[in-house]
Amino acid sequence: MQLNTDNCEEIMTNIEFIKLHSPAEFPCFSDLPIDSQQAIRVYCEEGFELEEEFLKHISNYSFLVAEIPTDICTEAVMNRDGGELHGDFYEYNGPAETWINAVDHGNSRWPCILSNFDDELLQDGWHRFYGYIKAGHSTIKVLAFIQR
């Protein structure tokens, strides 16, 4: 499946990307599934000394959560992260069996965190992204921060 950019900017924002390819929800932190909460905590909690500080900060956001088809995500990588210089995703990244950063998380489906920058797809979770592809997942779970 090709990423259709006919009706949008040359590089879509990550929020547009997710809205275009998946039904999305916009829950607050406490309403997210535990795996999504854990991914957010690991990503941003280091900057907070107290749990209350973290919860106060995170309350300023809603979250966009979606499952995007893997082929759409790999196409987005090719369009954003330097892949346009290569023929396809596997030429760009090499065969899956060579991906040393691809982590097998078993049944865990922590989301990959979408980047705030439009020239890259992910800000956090690349090892999960490659692990999900290597394991043959048909979708990639993604999450974005939405300022309230």
N, C-alpha and C positions, 0 to 999 in steps of 0.2 A: 504494500500500500504506500503510495506516495504522499508526502506531506503537501497539502494543498495550500499554497500561499497566494492564490489568485485574488482573494478577497481581503487581504490584509497587508501590512507593511512587509518589507523584504524580510525582516526578522521580527516575528511576533513577540509580544511580551509573554512571559511565562504564564501569566494569568489568562491571556487570550488563548494561548496554546492549550491549557487545561480545559477551558470552557469549550473550545472547539472540538475536543476529542473525547470528552467524558462528561457524563452528568456529575455535577459537583455539589458538595455540601459546604456550608460555612459555619461550622460549630465553633464554640469557644473552647479553650483548653480543657476545661473539666468535662466537656461532653465528648472529647475525642476518645477513640479506642486506646487502650493501655499501650499498645505497640507504638502508636503515634505520639503519645505523651512521652514515652521513653526516648524516642528519637529526638524530640524537641529538647528534653532535659539534657541529653548527652551533647547536643549541639550547642546549647547556649547557657546552661546553668553554671559553667565555670566562672562566669563573670559576676556571680552573686554569692555573697558570703552567707546570707540567710535565706531560708525557704520563703519567708514572707516577701523579701525583695524580689525574688524570682517570680512569685505569683502576682505581685503588683505589676511588674513589668509585662508579663505575659498576658495580663488581663486587657492590655491595650490592643490585642490582636484577636481576629477571628482567623480561622484556618480553612484553606481550600484543600480538600482531600479528594483524590480520585485514583482510579486504576486506569492507566493508559496502555493501549496495546503496545507490546514491546517493539514491533516494527516501526510504529510511529515515533517512539522514543529514540530508536537508533537513527532514524532519518533526521530527527531534530539535532542529534549530536553531530551528524554529518554536515548539517546546515549552519551550526553555531560554533563548534569547538575546534575548528581547523580542519575538519574532515572533508571540506569541499575540494581539497587538493588531492583526494584519493578516490578510487573507483567505488568502493563500498565500505560498509562498516567493518567487515572482517579484514579487508586489505589495510584499512586505517589502523586497526587494533591488533591484527594478527589472529591466529586461530585461538578459539576459546581455551583450549587446553594449555596455552602458554600464559594465560592471565594470572600472574602470581598474586595480584591484589584482589582477585575474585574470591570472596569468602562464602563458604556454604553455611547458611544460617538455618538449614533444615526447614522446619515449618514456619519459622519466624518470618513475618512480612513487615518489618519496619519500613516505613516509607523513606524514599529518597527526598531530600529537601531541595525544592526548586531554587535556583539562584535569583537574586534581586537584580542581576545584571542580564541584559537581553542578549549578550553575545556568548553566553554559556547556558547550558541547560540546568546543571545541578550546582548547588553550593556545598552540599554535604551528602554523603552516601554513595560516592562513586564505587566503593568496594562492594556495597550491596547491589548497586545497579548491575555491575559486571557479574556478580554472583548469581543474581536472578536470571540473567541472560544465559549464563553457562549452565544453570540448572534446568533451562528450558521453560521458564515461566512465560506464559502468553501475555501477561500484563506486568507493568511496573507500577507499584503503588507510590504516588508522589504527594507531597504536601507543600503548601506555600503559606507564608505569613501574609495576612491582609491587615493593614493598619486600620483601626476603627476610627 
